[in-house]
């Protein structure tokens, strides 16, 4: 469950908010209605900061083997519309 609290409330209820985070909830701390911090448990933090283990060479091989997803004419039109590479 996600909770939203103001910064003053977070300061006064820190122990309670830490217990919520320990049990798996996330607490969004707001200042003047803008998100400034998120309190989450250590397990959740480890989950969101875990490095993604991707073999980029294998991913590139699979991409090449799958073939193009856009035809050459479509690609040129997209690039022309975006004016990519032009000052």
Secondary structure as a PSIPRED ss2 file (coil, helix, strand):
# PSIPRED VFORMAT (PSIPRED V4.0)

   1 X C   1.000  0.000  0.000
   2 X E   0.000  0.000  1.000
   3 X E   0.000  0.000  1.000
   4 X E   0.000  0.000  1.000
   5 X E   0.000  0.000  1.000
   6 X E   0.000  0.000  1.000
   7 X H   0.000  1.000  0.000
   8 X H   0.000  1.000  0.000
   9 X H   0.000  1.000  0.000
  10 X H   0.000  1.000  0.000
  11 X H   0.000  1.000  0.000
  12 X H   0.000  1.000  0.000
  13 X C   1.000  0.000  0.000
  14 X H   0.000  1.000  0.000
  15 X H   0.000  1.000  0.000
  16 X H   0.000  1.000  0.000
  17 X H   0.000  1.000  0.000
  18 X H   0.000  1.000  0.000
  19 X H   0.000  1.000  0.000
  20 X H   0.000  1.000  0.000
  21 X H   0.000  1.000  0.000
  22 X H   0.000  1.000  0.000
  23 X C   1.000  0.000  0.000
  24 X C   1.000  0.000  0.000
  25 X C   1.000  0.000  0.000
  26 X E   0.000  0.000  1.000
  27 X E   0.000  0.000  1.000
  28 X E   0.000  0.000  1.000
  29 X E   0.000  0.000  1.000
  30 X E   0.000  0.000  1.000
  31 X E   0.000  0.000  1.000
  32 X C   1.000  0.000  0.000
  33 X C   1.000  0.000  0.000
  34 X E   0.000  0.000  1.000
  35 X E   0.000  0.000  1.000
  36 X E   0.000  0.000  1.000
  37 X E   0.000  0.000  1.000
  38 X E   0.000  0.000  1.000
  39 X E   0.000  0.000  1.000
  40 X C   1.000  0.000  0.000
  41 X C   1.000  0.000  0.000
  42 X H   0.000  1.000  0.000
  43 X H   0.000  1.000  0.000
  44 X H   0.000  1.000  0.000
  45 X H   0.000  1.000  0.000
  46 X H   0.000  1.000  0.000
  47 X H   0.000  1.000  0.000
  48 X H   0.000  1.000  0.000
  49 X H   0.000  1.000  0.000
  50 X C   1.000  0.000  0.000
  51 X C   1.000  0.000  0.000
  52 X C   1.000  0.000  0.000
  53 X C   1.000  0.000  0.000
  54 X C   1.000  0.000  0.000
  55 X C   1.000  0.000  0.000
  56 X H   0.000  1.000  0.000
  57 X H   0.000  1.000  0.000
  58 X H   0.000  1.000  0.000
  59 X H   0.000  1.000  0.000
  60 X H   0.000  1.000  0.000
  61 X H   0.000  1.000  0.000
  62 X H   0.000  1.000  0.000
  63 X H   0.000  1.000  0.000
  64 X H   0.000  1.000  0.000
  65 X H   0.000  1.000  0.000
  66 X H   0.000  1.000  0.000
  67 X C   1.000  0.000  0.000
  68 X C   1.000  0.000  0.000
  69 X C   1.000  0.000  0.000
  70 X C   1.000  0.000  0.000
  71 X C   1.000  0.000  0.000
  72 X H   0.000  1.000  0.000
  73 X H   0.000  1.000  0.000
  74 X H   0.000  1.000  0.000
  75 X H   0.000  1.000  0.000
  76 X H   0.000  1.000  0.000
  77 X H   0.000  1.000  0.000
  78 X H   0.000  1.000  0.000
  79 X H   0.000  1.000  0.000
  80 X H   0.000  1.000  0.000
  81 X H   0.000  1.000  0.000
  82 X H   0.000  1.000  0.000
  83 X C   1.000  0.000  0.000
  84 X C   1.000  0.000  0.000
  85 X C   1.000  0.000  0.000
  86 X C   1.000  0.000  0.000
  87 X C   1.000  0.000  0.000
